[in-house]
Amino acid sequence: MRRVLELLAPVALVLGTAVLGLEVSSYLQAYFLDTLVKVAIVVALYVFIGNSGVLSFGHISFVALGAWTAGVLTIPEGQKRTVMPGLAHFLVTTNVGNVASLALAAAVGGVFALAVGLPLMRLSGLAAGIATFAVLEIVDNVLNYDQSIGPAENAFSSVPSTTGIWQAAIGALICIAAAFAYQRSRFGRLLRATREDPSAAAAAGISVHRQRLGAFALSGALAGLAGGLYIHLQPLTTSNVSLELTFVTLAMLVVGGSGSLLGAVVGALVLNGIYSFFSAATNGVDVFGWNLIVPPGTAEIVLGVLMAVVLILRPSGLSGGRELSLPRRAAVADLQKARAPT
C-alpha cells in the first residue's frame, strides 16, 4: 500500500491538472499544457540528480535534441525545403508520424546522454556540473548555427501542434512511471547508495560510474521525450531550450524537493504556476478587479527569491525529500495484518 501511494500521489496531481485544464478557456489551457510538459522535464532531471546527488546543468540539451528531432521529422517535406533550405538531404526526405517522432526524440536524447556520459560520469561535484554545462553550450551553439540539421536561429515553424492536454498528461505519466520503476529497482537503490557514501559504495563492489551512467542515459531519454512534446506544443528557438529553461526547471526540482519523485512533480506544478502568472502579468492580468502589470524579468526574479527562501527555511524542499506514504502507525498495522496467519 505504501508503494501504491508513492506512485498514486504524483499520478493524481498530473491527472487533476489535466482535468482542470480541460475546464478552462483555450487561452489558459496553454499554461496547463506548458505545466504538464514541465513536469516531464523536471521528472527527467530527478531521475539523475535526485538519485545520484550530482548536479547537472546539461539536461536541457537533451530536451533541445528531442525537440529538434521531433520537429525536423514531422514538418512536411515541401515546407522543409522552403523554411530550411540548408537542411541535409536525408532529413528533408524523411518524415514520420507524431508518436514515432516522440519515440525517436526519446531515443536520440538517451543515446546522446549515454555517449557524453561515458567520460562525464567519472566526475563528481563542481567538475561534473561545469562539464554538463559545457555540453549544454555545445549543443546550443550547434543547433543555433548549423543549418544542415535545423532552422538555426529561426523558430521551428510548420511543426504539427499535436500536444494536447491528454498527450501532455500521458507523456508526464510515462516519465513518472519510468522514474518510479527506476527508483524502486535494484539499480536505483545502488545509485542512491553511491549518493550517500561513494567510498563505501565502491568498497562494497558498486560501480559508481556504471550506476550514474545508467541513470544519466535514462534521464536523457525522458528529457528527449519531453522535448518532443514541447516542440509539438509551440514553435521553439534555441533560446527557449537553453539557460533560462535550465534555471527554471532546476528551481522547480530544488523547491519541490530533489530527493523525491513527489517533490519533482509538486515543484513543477507550483513553480510553473507562479512563473506563468508573472510571465502573463508582464502584459497585465486582472487580480480581484485590479490590473496587475509587472516589468519583464519579474518571473525569474520571483523564482530566484523563492528558491533562496526555500533553501534557507526548508533545505529539503516542499516535500521534505519524502514520498507520500501512510502514517507510521497505519503502516505498522498493515504490516502486522499482512503477517498474521490466515
C-alpha positions as CSV (number, residue, x, y, z in Angstrom):
1,M,0.0,0.0,0.0
2,R,2.9,2.4,0.8
3,R,4.4,1.8,-2.6
4,V,1.0,2.3,-4.3
5,L,0.6,5.7,-2.5
6,E,4.1,6.8,-3.6
7,L,3.1,6.3,-7.2
8,L,-0.6,7.4,-7.0
9,A,0.2,10.8,-5.4
10,P,2.1,12.2,-8.4
11,V,-0.2,10.5,-10.8
12,A,-3.2,12.1,-9.2
13,L,-1.6,15.5,-9.3
14,V,-1.0,15.2,-13.1
15,L,-4.4,13.8,-13.8
16,G,-6.0,16.6,-11.7
17,T,-4.0,19.2,-13.6
18,A,-5.1,17.7,-16.9
19,V,-8.8,17.6,-15.9
20,L,-8.7,21.1,-14.6
21,G,-7.0,22.2,-17.9
22,L,-10.0,20.9,-19.8
23,E,-12.3,23.2,-17.9
24,V,-10.6,26.5,-18.6
25,S,-10.5,28.7,-21.6
26,S,-8.3,28.0,-24.5
27,Y,-6.0,30.9,-23.5
28,L,-5.5,29.5,-20.0
29,Q,-5.2,25.9,-21.3
30,A,-1.9,26.8,-22.9
31,Y,-0.5,27.4,-19.4
32,F,-1.7,23.9,-18.3
33,L,-0.2,22.3,-21.3
34,D,3.1,24.0,-20.6
35,T,3.0,22.9,-17.0
36,L,2.4,19.2,-17.9
37,V,5.4,19.3,-20.2
38,K,7.5,21.0,-17.5
39,V,6.5,18.1,-15.1
40,A,8.0,15.7,-17.7
41,I,11.2,17.7,-17.8
42,V,11.6,18.1,-14.1
43,V,10.9,14.3,-13.5
44,A,13.6,13.6,-16.1
45,L,16.0,15.8,-14.0
46,Y,15.0,14.0,-10.9
47,V,15.9,10.5,-12.2
48,F,19.5,11.5,-12.4
49,I,20.0,14.4,-9.9
50,G,17.7,13.2,-7.2
51,N,19.1,9.6,-7.2
52,S,22.8,10.4,-7.8
53,G,23.1,13.7,-5.9
54,V,25.2,15.0,-8.8
55,L,24.0,18.4,-10.1
56,S,23.6,18.5,-13.9
57,F,23.3,21.7,-15.9
58,G,23.2,19.9,-19.2
59,H,19.9,18.0,-19.2
60,I,18.1,20.8,-21.2
61,S,20.5,19.9,-24.1
62,F,18.7,16.5,-24.2
63,V,15.4,18.4,-24.3
64,A,16.7,20.5,-27.1
65,L,17.8,17.5,-29.1
66,G,14.5,15.8,-28.6
67,A,12.7,18.9,-29.7
68,W,14.9,19.3,-32.8
69,T,14.5,15.6,-33.7
70,A,10.7,15.6,-33.4
71,G,10.5,18.9,-35.2
72,V,12.6,18.1,-38.2
73,L,11.0,14.7,-38.8
74,T,7.4,15.9,-38.7
75,I,7.5,19.0,-40.9
76,P,6.1,18.2,-44.4
77,E,8.8,17.8,-47.0
78,G,7.6,20.7,-49.2
79,Q,7.7,23.1,-46.3
80,K,11.1,21.9,-45.2
81,R,12.6,22.9,-48.5
82,T,11.2,26.4,-48.0
83,V,11.9,27.2,-44.4
84,M,15.1,25.2,-44.1
85,P,16.9,25.3,-47.4
86,G,20.2,24.2,-46.0
87,L,18.8,21.0,-44.3
88,A,20.7,17.8,-45.0
89,H,19.0,15.8,-47.8
90,F,18.1,12.7,-45.7
91,L,16.4,14.9,-43.2
92,V,14.4,16.7,-46.0
93,T,13.1,13.4,-47.4
94,T,12.4,11.7,-44.0
95,N,9.0,12.2,-42.3
96,V,7.4,10.3,-39.5
97,G,4.1,10.5,-37.5
98,N,3.6,12.1,-34.2
99,V,4.1,9.0,-31.9
100,A,7.1,7.9,-33.9
101,S,8.7,11.3,-33.6
102,L,8.3,11.2,-29.8
103,A,9.9,7.8,-29.7
104,L,12.8,8.9,-31.8
105,A,13.2,12.1,-29.7
106,A,13.5,9.9,-26.6
107,A,16.0,7.6,-28.4
108,V,18.2,10.5,-29.5
109,G,18.2,12.0,-26.1
110,G,19.1,8.7,-24.4
111,V,21.8,7.8,-26.9
112,F,23.4,11.2,-26.7
113,A,23.3,11.2,-22.9
114,L,24.9,7.8,-22.9
115,A,27.7,9.0,-25.3
116,V,28.5,12.1,-23.3
117,G,28.0,10.3,-20.0
118,L,30.8,7.8,-20.7
119,P,33.5,10.3,-19.8
120,L,31.5,12.8,-17.7
121,M,30.1,10.3,-15.2
122,R,33.6,9.8,-13.8
123,L,33.4,13.3,-12.4
124,S,31.7,14.5,-9.2
125,G,30.8,17.7,-7.5
126,L,31.6,21.0,-9.2
127,A,33.6,19.4,-12.0
128,A,30.6,17.4,-13.1
129,G,28.3,20.4,-13.0
130,I,30.7,22.5,-15.1
131,A,31.2,19.6,-17.6
132,T,27.5,19.2,-18.1
133,F,27.1,22.9,-18.6
134,A,29.7,22.7,-21.3
135,V,27.6,20.0,-23.0
136,L,24.6,22.4,-22.9
137,E,26.6,25.2,-24.5
138,I,28.0,23.0,-27.3
139,V,24.6,21.6,-28.2
140,D,23.1,25.1,-28.0
141,N,25.7,26.6,-30.4
142,V,25.5,23.7,-32.9
143,L,21.7,23.9,-33.1
144,N,21.9,27.7,-33.3
145,Y,24.3,27.9,-36.2
146,D,24.3,24.6,-38.1
147,Q,21.6,25.0,-40.8
148,S,22.2,21.4,-42.1
149,I,20.2,20.0,-39.1
150,G,17.6,22.6,-38.5
151,P,16.4,26.2,-38.8
152,A,19.4,27.6,-36.9
153,E,18.4,30.9,-35.2
154,N,14.9,30.9,-36.6
155,A,12.0,29.3,-34.8
156,F,10.7,25.9,-35.9
157,S,7.6,26.6,-37.9
158,S,5.1,24.3,-39.5
159,V,5.5,21.6,-36.8
160,P,2.1,19.9,-36.3
161,S,0.6,21.1,-33.0
162,T,-0.3,17.6,-31.7
163,T,0.4,18.0,-28.0
164,G,-3.0,18.4,-26.4
165,I,-3.9,18.1,-22.7
166,W,-4.1,14.3,-22.8
167,Q,-0.9,13.7,-24.8
168,A,1.0,16.0,-22.5
169,A,-0.5,14.2,-19.5
170,I,0.3,10.8,-20.9
171,G,3.9,12.0,-21.6
172,A,4.2,13.2,-18.0
173,L,2.8,9.9,-16.7
174,I,5.2,7.9,-18.7
175,C,8.1,9.9,-17.2
176,I,6.7,9.4,-13.7
177,A,6.2,5.7,-14.2
178,A,9.7,5.3,-15.5
179,A,11.1,7.3,-12.6
180,F,9.2,5.3,-10.0
181,A,10.2,2.0,-11.5
182,Y,13.8,3.1,-11.6
183,Q,14.0,4.3,-8.0
184,R,12.3,1.1,-6.8
185,S,14.6,-1.1,-8.9
186,R,18.0,-2.6,-7.8
187,F,19.8,0.0,-9.9
188,G,18.0,2.9,-8.2
189,R,18.9,1.6,-4.8
190,L,22.6,1.1,-5.8
191,L,22.8,4.6,-7.2
192,R,21.3,6.1,-4.0
193,A,23.9,4.2,-2.1
194,T,26.6,5.9,-4.2
195,R,24.9,9.2,-3.4
196,E,25.0,8.7,0.4
197,D,28.6,7.4,0.6
198,P,30.5,6.9,-2.7
199,S,33.6,5.5,-1.0
200,A,31.6,2.9,1.0
201,A,29.6,2.0,-2.1
202,A,32.8,1.5,-4.2
203,A,34.3,-0.6,-1.3
204,A,31.1,-2.8,-1.4
205,G,31.7,-3.5,-5.1
206,I,29.3,-1.0,-6.6
207,S,30.5,0.7,-9.8
208,V,29.7,4.4,-9.2
209,H,30.5,5.2,-12.9
210,R,28.2,2.5,-14.2
211,Q,25.2,3.3,-12.0
212,R,25.5,7.1,-12.7
213,L,25.8,6.4,-16.4
214,G,22.6,4.2,-16.5
215,A,20.6,6.9,-14.7
216,F,22.1,9.6,-16.9
217,A,21.0,7.8,-20.1
218,L,17.5,7.1,-18.8
219,S,17.0,10.7,-17.7
220,G,18.3,11.8,-21.1
221,A,15.7,9.6,-22.9
222,L,12.9,11.1,-20.7
223,A,14.2,14.6,-21.4
224,G,14.2,13.9,-25.1
225,L,10.6,12.7,-24.9
226,A,9.7,15.9,-23.1
227,G,11.4,17.9,-25.8
228,G,9.3,16.1,-28.4
229,L,6.2,17.1,-26.5
230,Y,7.4,20.6,-26.2
231,I,8.1,21.2,-29.9
232,H,4.6,19.8,-30.8
233,L,3.2,22.3,-28.3
234,Q,4.6,25.6,-29.6
235,P,7.3,26.9,-32.0
236,L,10.7,26.9,-30.4
237,T,14.1,28.6,-30.9
238,T,17.4,27.6,-29.3
239,S,16.9,30.3,-26.7
240,N,13.7,28.6,-25.5
241,V,15.7,25.4,-24.6
242,S,18.8,26.7,-23.1
243,L,19.9,28.6,-20.0
244,E,16.6,30.1,-19.0
245,L,14.8,26.7,-19.1
246,T,17.8,25.2,-17.2
247,F,17.4,27.7,-14.4
248,V,13.6,27.4,-14.2
249,T,13.5,23.6,-14.2
250,L,16.3,23.2,-11.6
251,A,14.5,25.7,-9.4
252,M,11.4,23.6,-9.7
253,L,13.3,20.5,-8.7
254,V,15.1,22.2,-5.7
255,V,12.0,23.9,-4.4
256,G,9.8,20.8,-4.7
257,G,12.4,18.6,-3.1
258,S,15.1,16.9,-5.2
259,G,15.1,13.8,-3.0
260,S,11.7,12.5,-4.0
261,L,9.5,12.0,-7.1
262,L,6.6,13.7,-5.4
263,G,8.8,16.7,-4.8
264,A,9.7,16.9,-8.5
265,V,6.0,16.9,-9.5
266,V,4.9,19.3,-6.8
267,G,7.8,21.7,-7.6
268,A,6.9,21.7,-11.3
269,L,3.2,22.3,-10.7
270,V,3.7,25.0,-8.1
271,L,6.6,27.0,-9.6
272,N,5.3,26.8,-13.1
273,G,2.0,28.2,-11.9
274,I,3.8,31.1,-10.3
275,Y,6.2,31.6,-13.2
276,S,3.3,31.5,-15.7
277,F,1.3,34.0,-13.6
278,F,4.1,36.6,-13.5
279,S,5.0,36.0,-17.2
280,A,1.4,36.8,-18.1
281,A,1.5,39.8,-15.8
282,T,4.1,41.5,-18.0
283,N,1.1,42.2,-20.3
284,G,-1.3,42.8,-17.5
285,V,-3.6,40.4,-15.6
286,D,-6.7,41.0,-13.5
287,V,-6.4,40.2,-9.8
288,F,-9.7,40.7,-7.9
289,G,-10.6,43.5,-10.2
290,W,-7.1,45.1,-10.1
291,N,-5.0,45.2,-13.2
292,L,-1.5,43.9,-12.3
293,I,1.4,44.8,-14.6
294,V,5.0,43.8,-13.7
295,P,8.2,44.6,-15.6
296,P,9.8,41.9,-17.8
297,G,12.1,39.5,-15.9
298,T,9.9,39.6,-12.7
299,A,9.0,35.9,-13.1
300,E,12.7,34.9,-13.0
301,I,13.4,37.2,-10.0
302,V,10.4,35.7,-8.1
303,L,11.7,32.2,-8.8
304,G,15.2,33.1,-7.6
305,V,13.9,34.6,-4.4
306,L,11.5,31.7,-3.8
307,M,14.3,29.2,-4.3
308,A,16.6,31.1,-1.9
309,V,13.9,31.3,0.8
310,V,13.0,27.6,0.5
311,L,16.7,26.6,0.7
312,I,17.1,28.7,3.8
313,L,13.9,27.7,5.6
314,R,13.4,24.1,4.2
315,P,16.6,22.8,2.6
316,S,15.0,19.5,1.6
317,G,12.2,21.3,-0.3
318,L,8.4,21.5,0.0
319,S,8.1,17.7,0.1
320,G,10.9,17.3,2.6
321,G,12.6,14.9,0.2
322,R,10.0,12.3,1.0
323,E,7.3,10.4,-0.9
324,L,3.6,10.4,0.3
325,S,3.1,7.4,2.5
326,L,0.9,6.0,5.2
327,P,1.3,7.3,8.8
328,R,3.7,5.2,10.8
329,R,1.0,3.6,12.9
330,A,-1.1,2.7,9.9
331,A,1.9,1.3,8.1
332,V,2.8,-0.9,11.1
333,A,-0.8,-2.1,11.4
334,D,-0.8,-3.0,7.8
335,L,2.4,-4.9,8.1
336,Q,1.2,-6.9,11.1
337,K,-2.1,-7.7,9.4
338,A,-0.2,-8.9,6.3
339,R,2.0,-11.2,8.5
340,A,-1.0,-12.5,10.6
341,P,-1.8,-16.2,9.8
342,T,-5.0,-16.7,7.8
